[in-house]
Structures are given as structure tokens and as C-alpha cells.
């Protein structure tokens, strides 16, 4: 099975933890591996932010994921 990292927007930071948001859903994430600020986008995998990415790249990836999921149902 393939693992997938999902772009999420950082909306709150507290130490090495943050709240990430995607599609209105918020989730606690670990940001120990990346240097981010509120408003940044990160790739989330297994609860960890593993890479920072720019907003344009994040939005394009999210658009493609939405298009792919629309074809599943």
C-alpha cells in the first residue's frame, strides 16, 4: 500500500505542536522536523509535518486530490 502525505495549512502553533487545517477539518500535528509559522503549508504524514511547501503548490496538490477523489464515488 502506498503512503500519502497531504498538504495542510498551519493555523496555530504551540511549541513543537501545531493545529493544521484541511477542508475545514483541524488536527493536531507534530512540527518538530520543520520550521514553520502560522499560515504556512506543510506536507502531513502520520501526524508529522515532514516538509514545508508554498501556498501555490499546496493548492494545486489539494485540487488534484479533490479531482481524484471525485472519480472514486
N, C-alpha and C positions, 0 to 999 in steps of 0.2 A: 504494500500500500504506500502511496506517495504522501509525504508530509507537505503541508502548505502553510506558508506564512501569509498573514493578512495585514494590509495596511490599516492602522488605527491612528486617530488623532489624539494627542496628549491634551487633556483638558484640566488636569490637576496634578500637582507633584507634592510628595511628602517624603523626603529622604530618598531612599532607593526604590520607593514605590510610587506609582502614578495611577491615575484613572485614565483609561483610554476609551474612546468612543468610536463606534462604527454603526451607522444606520440607526442612531438614537439609543443604542444599547451601550451601557457603560460597564466597564470591567476593570478590576484591579490588575495591574501589570507590574512586573519587576523591570526596573530600568538600570540595573547595576552595570550592564555591558555597554551602555550608550550615554552620551552627554546630550541631553535634550532640555528644552524649555516648553512651557505651555504654548500650544499652538502648533508644535512640530508634529510631523507624521513619522511613525516607526513601523517596521515590519514586526508583527507579533507572532511568536511561535511558542507553543506550550507554556504560555503565560509570561514569556520573557520577550522584551524588546531586543531584537538582535541586530537591527540596522536602522539608521535614520535615513529618510528619503525626502525629496522635495515634494511640495504640495501637488504640482502638476503630474508628477509620476504616480503619486498615490491616487489621485482622482482618476487617472487613466486606468490604473490597475483595478480599482473598485468598479469602474464602468464595465470593464471586460468580465469581471467576476459576476456582476449582475446579469450581463447578457448570457453568460454560460449557464447560470442557474435558471434563467427564464426558459431555456431549452430543455431543462430536466423534467418539467412538470407539464 
